[in-house]
Amino acid sequence: MSGTGRQRPFAVIAGGGTGGHVTPALAIGGALVAAGHQRDSILFVGSRRGMERDMVPAAGFPVELLPGRGLVRRASRDNLGAAAGLAVATARAVILLRRRRPAVLVSVGGYAAAPAAVAAVLWRVPIVLAEANAVPGAVHKLLARFARASAVSFPDTPLPRAVVTGNPIREQMQHVDRSPRGRQAAREALGYPASAFLVAAGGGSLGAGRINEVVLGVVDAWRERSDVAIHHIVGARNAADLAGRRPELPAGIVYRQVPFEERMDLVYAAADVAVHRSGASTVAELAAAGLPSVLIPLPRSPGDHQTRNARSMAAAGGAVVVADDDLDADRLAAELDDLRAHPERLSAMGDGARTLAVPDAAHRVAALVEEQARRG
């Protein structure tokens, strides 16, 4: 679906690239629809290379896709092409916003947000930043001075005119049922034994090669154990390689490998613990589910934001944090075995994670967006 119609949209939601950007963007769009705005009055602007290309039309929203890619954080000839693409994308965004004149622009960050945000500054369209991470990304740092308001997930996020709204999450993840009955039903639906210690492991929407390697090592170490199970989400870009390396297992561990998981609500309901990177959307969904976790922050993430995200969850008592440099199969297996041996600790971690949950975050952001739109 393309946003090529001539009607004036209420809001443009700009940004994307990864699921960590697109997921909250779609949640905000859904909250605006719930507030009474027509679905076709919420126009998404993103990148041809990003996940929004497929996810936004699937959600029923119009989308405009711009050319370009992000700059790499080092001297590289690739940046010359990226800069040229960014210039073309910005020119197209300027024309688009001049023609459509939305009441407000919402930036969810990522390289795809920059062209539309520059156009919004030029045409004096009110800007609201929706920053998911504890440390803002480069685009939001640059846009901060122009934003009317910043919807943030963490109280100490260094953005001006910040309002703590929480991080919007998918609708399905707002209703994860981890009651005994809910967990039993989820395990039956997924085909996992009721008595096994179930680990949900993954690395985000694109996957994480290092976590995948370590999880395979844990599977090998646990191969003859019948008291454990692992649901391994390897990521779309790693699926072909990992499928060819799927271990041959005896009648012991239950191990399932999937490239992408559509029903994360069932996985989080069924699991005893998650092993994951600490992107903002992951942390927010773990909090909403009340699921204990072992978090492995992505090293060299911009501003080291994943470490800040993970530490916030650990401070609430909801996670164990393991640095990527310290991660290997022995360390991960030891952490998981320790948690399995102390169910009371797992229960307390679930309660701690839940203290960070903001179930109505999308609606809080939508209310802030509507407020700025009214102010004009």
N, C-alpha and C positions, 0 to 999 in steps of 0.2 A: 504494500500500500504506500502511496506517495502523497505528501502533503502539498499538492499542486493546486488546490482550489483557491479561490479568491476571497473567501470569507475571512474576516479578521479573527485570528485565534485568541482565546483568552490568555493562554500561556504557551510559551515555548520552553521546553525542557531540553537543555543542551548538555551533551557530554556522552561518555560511554567508553567503549574499548573493551573492557572486561565485565564479567558478571558483577564484580564489586561496585561498578558504576551503574550498570544497566538495571540491576535489581532494585536499588532504592529509587531510581528514576521512575520505573514502572509503578512502584508502590505509591509514589507521590501522585503520579497521573491517576491511578485508581482512586486515591483519596479525593482528588479534585472532582472526579466523576461522581463519587458518593456525595460530595457537597452540592451537587446540582448542575455541574457544568457538562455540556455535551462532550462525548468522547472525541468527536472530530474537531472540537475546539481546543484540544490539547495537542500541540504539534511538537514532535520530537525532532531534534536536529543532532545528527551524529556522524560517524565516519563510515565510509564504505568498507573499511577493514575490520570494524568492530562487531561485537556480538549483537549490538542493537539492530544490525541489518536483518537479522532473523527474529530476534526476541520481541521487538516492538510491533511489527506487523502481526505476529502471532497473538499479541495481546489486544489487537484491534485498534491501535492508535495510528494516525498518519505519521509519516516520518520523511524527513529530507536527509539524504546521505551526501556528505561532502567528501572531496578527495583529500589525500594527505595522510601522513603518519607522524608519530611522535618523534621528537628529537632524542638522540642518544646522549647520555651524560658523559661524553668524552669527545675529544677532537676526532672527527671522522668525516670522510667525504660523503657518507650517507646523509649527513646533516644538510648538505647543499640541496639535495633532492627533497628532503623533508621540508626545508625552509621554502622552497619553491612551491611545493604542494600546499603548505600552510598559507602562503600568499594567495594562491588561487581560491582556496577554501574561504579565506576571509573576504575576498571580493564577492564571492557568491553569497556569503552570509549577509554582507552589507546590502546587496540587492534584495535578498529574501526578506529581511526585516524591514527594509524601506517599503516594500510592497505589502507586507502582511500586517505590520504595526501591532504586535501583540501588546496586551495590557501589562505583561510582566514576563521577565525571563528568569528561569531557574537554572543555575549551573550545578551539575553534580560532579564536575571535575573531569580530569583526564584530558588528553590532547584534543579530543573532539569538541570540548567545550569552548576552547579559546576563540575560534573564528566567530561564533555566534555572540559570545560575550563582548568582543571588540565591536561588533556591529551594534549591540545594545547600548554600549557607551556612546557610540557615535550618534545614534538616533534617540538618545535619552529615554530608553526603555528601562524602567526600574529593574534592578537585578537583585535576586536573592541567591545566596550561595547555600548549597546543601552539602556540608562537609562531613563525611562519614568517619574520618580518621582523627586520632588525637593530635596528629601533626598534619597541617594542611599541605596539600600538594602544591607544586609550582604554579599551576594556573590560578588557584585560589589565592595564593600569596600575592600574585600580580593584580588580581581583580579586587582584592579586599578594600582598597580605598574607594572603589566605585560602587560597592554593594550597599544597598539600603539596609540589609539585614543578613545575618549568617546563621543558618540553622545548623547546630553542632551536636555531636553525640556525646562529647566529654566536656565537663565543666571548665577545664583549663585549656581548651583549644584556643590558640593565640590568633583569633580573628576579631576585628572590630564589630561592634553592634551584634554580638553573639547572643543567641537565644538557645538554651539547651532543650532540644526537642527529642533527642534519641535518634537512632538510625533507622529509617524505614526499612521494613523487611517484607518478604513475600507474604501474601495473605495466608497461604497454606501453613507457613511457619509460625503464624500467630496462634495456632490451635493444636499444637503438638500435645498429644495425650500420653503422658508418662505414668498414669495411674496403673496399678497392676493389671486391670482389665485392658487398658489401652495398649500396654506393652505386649501383653499376650496376643492381642489381635494383630498388632503390627508384625510380630514375629511369625505368626501364622501366614500373614499376607506375603511376607518376604521369604518364607520358607526356612527360617532359622529355628534351631532347637530352643525350647523354652528355658532349659537349664544352663545353656552355654553362656560364658562370659563373652559378650559381643562387643567388638571394637569396630567403630566406624572410622575409617582412615581415608584421607584425601588431601588434596593440595590446592583447592580452589577451582574456579571454572575452567582453567586451562591445565590444571594438574601441577605437580611439583616433582621433578625428577628425583631429587634427593630423598624425599619422603617415600616415594615409590620404591627406591632401592632398599631403604631401611626396612620397610614393611615386608618386602619379599624375604629379607633376612630373618625377620621375626617369624614369618610363616614357616621357613625352613627349620628354625629352632623349635617351633611348636608342632611340627608336622605329625607327631604321634599322639598329641594330646586330644582327648575327646571332650574336654571341658571348656574349650575356647572356640570362637568363631571370629572371622574378620570379613567385613564388608569393605572392599578396597575400591575406591573411586579413583581411577588412574589419570583421568583427564583426556580430553579428545586428542590432543597432539601426541600423547604417549601411548595411546591404546594399541596401535598396531605393533609397536615394539614389545610392549608388555605382554600382549596376547601370545606372542611367540616364545615367551619365557615363563609362561604359567607353569608352576611346579607340578610334577606328578606326585600326588599325595596318597598315602595309605588311608585306611579307614580311621582317621583321627580327626584332626582339625577340619572344621567347615570353613572353606575359603571361597569367596566369590569376588570376581574382578569385573568391574563395569567401567566403560569410558566416561559416562555421565549419568547422573542420577536425577530422574524427574520427580521422584517422590521422597525428597529429603525429609518430609514430615514423618513418614513411616520409618525411615532409617533412624532418625533422632528419637522417635518414640521407642524403638526396639532396642537401641544400643545401651550399653552400660557406660561407655566412655568414647569420646571422639579424639582422634589424633589428626591435627590439622595445622595449616598455616594460620596466622592471626590477622587476616584481612578484616576490615571493619564489619562487613556484612556477615562473615562467619561468626565473629564475636557476638554480634547482635542476635543472630539466630540461636547460638548456643545459650545465650542468656534467656531468650524467650522460651526455649525448650526446657531450661533448667538441667542441661546435660553437662556433666563433668568432662573436662578435657585435658589433654596434654597438648600444649601449643608450642609450635616451633616457628618463631618469627622468621620471615624471609630476610636473609642478610642483605644489607645494602639497599633496603627499601628506602624510597625517598624520605629524608628526614628521620630515618629509622622508625617510621610510624608503626610498623607491625610490632616492634618491641614495646612501644608505648601502649598499643592496644592490648597486647598480651599481659603486660604488667597490671593494667587496670582490672582485668579479669582475675589475675592471681591475687591482687590486693583485696578483692571481694571474696576470696576463698574458693573461686570456682574453677581454678586451673592450676596445673603444674606447667612451668615454663622451662623448656630445654633449648639452649642456644644451638643453632645449626652446627656450629663447629664441634659441639659436644655430642652430637647425635650419631649413634650407630645402633645396630640391631641389639647388641647386648644391653645398652643403656635403655632403649625403648622397652625391651622385654622386661627389664627389671622394674621400670616405672609402672608398667601395666600390671605385672604380677603383684607389686606392692599394693596397688589400688584394689585389685581383686581380693587380696587377703584382708582388706579392711573395708567391709561394706558400709560401716558407719561413717567412715571418712568420705566415701563416695556420696552418701546421702547428704552429708554436710556440704560437700562441694556443689551438688545440685542446688541446694538452697542458696548458697553463696552466689552462684551464677545468676539465679533468678532475681537477685536484688538489683542487677544492672538492667533488667528488662524494662523496655518502654513499649508496651503493646500498641499504643495509639500514636507512635512516632510519626507515621505517615500523615495522620490527620492533624497533628500539631504543625508539621511543616506546611501542609495545605492551608491551614488557617493563617499562618504567617505570610504565605504567598498571597492569599486573598487580601490580607490587610495592606500589603505594599501595593497591590494592584489598585485598591480603592484610593490610596493616597495619590496615585498617578505620578 
